[in-house]
Amino acid sequence: LGERSLMQRLHQTSLALESALPGSFRQKVAVLEKVAPRIGHNFVGIFLSDFVATFGLEEADFSLEALRRFTRFGSAEFAVRPFIQRDLQHALEIMHGWTADADEHVRRLASEGSRPRLPWGLRLQELVRNPEPTGRILDALRDDPSLYVRKSVANHLNDIAKDHAQWVLDRLQDWDIHGAEQRRWIAKHACRTLIKRGHPQALALFGFGQKPAVKATLSAEPQHLELGQTLTLRAIVTSTSRRPQSLAIDYVIHYVKAGGGSSEKVFKWTETELAPGESVTLVKKQTLRDFTTRRHYPGRHRVEVQMNGHRLAGTAFTLREPAHAGSRCARLFALGFRRFFGGAALRLRAHQFILRLQPDRVILRGALHIFVGVENGAVA
């Protein structure tokens, strides 16, 4: 299991259950229904639904009902997707019925399970191409009393907006979002990607359609920093209008790519009402860290401030490689080699260990340099 991802481990649990439990598929599901309340962990409980999706595709009606019952013990949002892919119309008809269920977990499953681009989940290409089939589900849940459900509706719409912005905006217009606070909340979160992209109609929908009449400056401190340090952005915005202005303010970082060039990422800063002649100072701090979805590379990074979709001021900072980072890390590795690897096997085991560092070339270079010293007795 150590070499498998979390989701692969859950799936391996399903495979083990199939081998260990006696009886037919339905009999095995009956056993799992008795076990489910005793699991006590919503993430671990996902294996229940994974078992159904893996071995129950040929019994769609029975399996979908099992997913409805299992989802409160661990979301079935991943497991329901193969059933949608196999028979879109039939699966969505059943899921539309879930929108009236008394359990908020089941109602959320109707929306979350049918999202076109669910993170970690099977992409539903038919719904990516045409989102109309899930429209009834979203309409049914737009006034749901549960925030848990409404968040899913907003995320579902945000998924669709990436491919069909006009479809989302037209539907929100039909929802009369200004007459119901909960619908407005859904709409605002559903349009977050469109607002960051500066989509004119999405901005206008929330009162940010006018080009800002302002003077703006943007600064970054420190201008030279290393990974793990905190960047401070400071924007000074002064109104040049005789009327109040509603401003949606974001900032854009142009991240340096591994092969040169850059890729931009828009971040939410704030929303504000700016009175005539008023000046405000905005401060945003961001620590530069690597994530699974973003890796930082040394170089000059441009930063811009965006208001109502218009980029009005800019600055830059330089990300540096930590001085001697590779050598420091490698020396720590080398100093532990004798105790950790030990004896006559030092050379082989240390060499194998260093090879695992290949994804990080800076550390690898330093480790190889120190390793030579280890072999020659230079590091005690």
N, C-alpha and C positions, 0 to 999 in steps of 0.2 A: 504493500500500500504506500510505502514511503515515496515511491517514484510517481505516484498518481496525483492528479489535481483533486481538489475537494469534490467536484462533481463526479469525477471518475471513481472516487472512493465510494460515494453514495451508490453509483451504478453497480460497482462490484458487490455491494451489499445485496442488491436485487438479484444478481446472478447467484450469489451464495444461497439466498433464500429459495430460489427455484430448485437448487440441488438438494437442499436440506429438508424442505417441507414436503410431506406426503400429499397425495391426492391430486385432484384437478385444479385448474386455475381458479375456479370459483371457490373451491374449498380452501385454497391457500389464502385467498383474499379474506375469507371469513375468519381465518386464524389471525391475520394482520389487523382486522378490525378489533379483535379482542386485545391485541397488544398495543394498538395505537395510543390509548389514553395513558399508558404507563411510560411512554418514551420521555416525555417531559422536556423536549428540546425541539423548537420549531424548525431549525435547520436540519438536524438529524432526521426529523420526521419526513423530510422530502423523499426519502427512499421508499416510503409507502406508495406514493404516487408514481415514482419511477418504476417500481415493480409492475404496476398496472399498465403503464405505457409500454413497457418492454415486452410483456407477455399477453396483453389483452387487446391488441389492435383488432383481432378478428371478432371480438365481442363488444362492439362499440357502445351499445346502449348500456349494457351491464357495467362496462368499464367507466364510462362517463359518470354514471351514478356513483360508482366507487370513488372517483375523484372528488365528486361533490362532498362525500362524507369524509374523505381523508384530508381535505385542504385545510381544515382548522387545526390539524396536528402538524402540518408542514406544507407550505403552499404548493398547489398542483399546477402553478402557472407554466412550468416547464413541461410537465407531463401531458397536459391537454393539447399541446401544439401538434404532435403527430396525428391526432384525431382530426384536427382542423385541416391539416395538410392533406389528409386522405379523403375526407368528405366535408368540404367547407360548409355547404349549405346545411347539412344535417347537424354538424357539430354546433354551428352558430345558432341554429334554431333551439337546440337544447340549452345552450348557454344564455340565450335571451331569457329563457324561463328562470334562470338563476338570478336575474336582476330583481326578482320579487321575493327572494329567499329571506327568511328571518335572520340568518347568520351573515354578518358583514364579511366574513372570510369568503363565503360563497359568492356574494354580490361582487366583491372585488375580483374574484377569479374570472367572472364574466368579462371584465374589462382587461385585467392584467394578462390573462391567458391568451387574449386575442390581439394583443399589441403587435403591430407588424414587425417592430425591431426591438424586441425584448432583450436587454443585456443578458448575456450568457445563454440565451434561449435560441431555439431553432428559428431562423428568419422565415416569416410567412410571405413568400414572394408574391403570391396571388393578391394578398392584402396590401403589399407594398405597391403593386401596380394599380390596384383599385380599392380604396378604403371604404367604399359605399356599403359593403355587407355588414360592417360593424357599426354603422350609424345608428341603428335601432337600439343597440346595447348602450351606446353613449348617451343617447337621448333619454333612455329609461333611468340612467344613473346620475343625471346632471343635478338633481336636487336631493341626492342621497344624504341622509342625516349624518353619516359617518365620514369623518375627514380621511380615514384610511381608504375608503372607496373613492372619494373625490380626488385624492392625490393620484390614484391610478387613472382616473378619467383624464386628468390634466396631462399625465405622462403619455397616455395613449394618443391624445391629440397632438402633443409635441412630436411624437414619432411621425405621425401623418404629415405634419407641417414641413418636415424635412423634404418630402417628395411632392406634396400637394397643398401648398400654402393657401391657395385660393379656396380649396374645398373646406379647410378649417375655418378660414375667415368668414365664408358665406354661412357656415353652420352656426358660428358664434353670433353672427348678426341675427339669425333666426331665433336664437335663444333669448333675446332681449336681456342681455347680461347686465344692463344698467338698472334693471328693475329688481334684481335679486342679488344680494351680496355674495351668496355661495356660488352662484353661476359666474359672477365677475371674478371671484378668486380662481375658479377653475380656468377661466379664459385667460387670465393674466399669466398663470403658470404654463398654460398650453402654448402661449405665444412667446415664451422666453427666448427661444432660439431665433424666431423671426425678429424680435425687438433687438437682439444683439446684432443681427445682420443688417439692421437699419431698414427693415421692410416698411415702406411708407404707410400702407393701409393698416398694418398691425400697430404701428406707432400712433396713428390717428385714432384708432379704436379706443385708446386709453388716454387720449388728450395730449399726446406728444408729437403731433403731426407738423407743428410749425418749426421752421428753421430757427435755431436760437439766435437772438440778437445779444451777443455777449462778446466780451474780450476774455481770453483764457490763456493762462500759462501753465506749464507742467514741468516739474523738476523731479529728479530721481537721486536718492542718496542711500548709500554711497554710490559713486559712479563706477567704482571698481569693487567687485566682491567675488566671493567664492561660494561654491555649493554648500548649502546649510546655513548661510547667512541670510539676513532679512533685508529686503528691499523696501524702502519707504518712498511712496509717491505722494507728491503734494501738488494739488491743482488750486489755482486762484481764479475764480470765475466772477466777472463783474457784468452786471446787466447794462446794456446800452439802450434799452427799450423804455417807453413810457407806460407800458402795460405789464402786468404780472405775467410770468412765464412758467409753464410746467416743463421740467427737464428730466429726462431719463438719461442718467450719466453712467457710462461704462468706460473701461480702459482696455486697451489692446496691447498685448505683448507679441512681438515678432520673434519667435524662438529660432535660434540658429539651428540648422539641420546638420546631420552628420557629414553629408557630402557638400556642404556649402548651401547658400540660399537661406530662406527662412520660411516658417509656417506660423501664421498668426492664430492667436487664441483670444477671444473676447471674454472679459470678466465683468460681472455686475459690480457697479460701484454704489450708486444710490439713486434715489428719485427725490426731487426737491421742487419747491415753489419759490421762484426768485422774484422778489418785489422790484419795482422800477428803481434803477440806480443801485440796487443792493449788490454787495460783494460778499462772497463766501469763500472760505478756505476749506478744502477737503483733503483728508489724509487717509491713505490706504497703505497697509503693511502686508507684505507677502514674503514668506520664507521660501527660498528656492530649494526644492527637494525633488529627487527623482521619484517617479511613480511607474507603475506597470504600463500606464497609458502615455507617459511623457518622460523622455530622457533629455537632460540638459547637456549642451555642448558649449565649449569655450567660444567666446567671440562677442562682438558688439550686438546687443539686442535693442532694437527700436521699441519705443513705447508711445502710444497715442491716447489722448482722451477723446471720447466720443460722446456727443450729446444729441439726443433725438436722431440718431443715425448719422450725424455729421461729425467728421474728425477735425477738431479745431486747434489742437496744440500737440506738440510732441517733444520727446527727449530721448535719451538713450543711456544704457549702462553696459558695462563690459564684465562678462563672466570669465574669471580666470581659473586655470587649473590650480589646485592647491599646490603650493611649493613643496616639492619632494614627497608628495602624498604617496606615490608608489613605493619609494624607498622606505618610508616610515612604516607603511603597512607590511611590506615584505619583510622588514627586519623583525617585526613582531611575530610574523609567521615563522621566520627562520629560528628565532630564539626558542620557540615552542616545539620545534621539530624533534629535538633529541628526546624530550620527555614523552611527546605524543606518539612518535613513530618508533623511536628506540632501536638500539642494537645494530646488527648487521644489515637489517632491512631498511636502514635510514634512506639510502640513496633512492631505491626503487619507490618506496612509499612517498617520500618527499616529492619526487618527480611526478608521480601520479596526482598528488595533491595540487601541485602547481599547475598542472594541465587543466584542472577544473577552474582556474582563474582566467581562462582565455577570454571570456566576454568582456573583462575589464583590462584593456591593454596596458593602461598606466600601471596598475598593480602588478600585472604579469611581468612587465619589463623589470620592475624593481625586484620582484620575487626571484626571477631568474638570475639577476645580478647577485643577490644575496646568497642564492642557492650555490653558486660557484664558490662563494666563501665558505659555506657550510661543508661542501665536499672537501675543500682544502684545509679545513680546520680553522678557518679564520674567525668563525663565530662559535663561541663556547657555550 
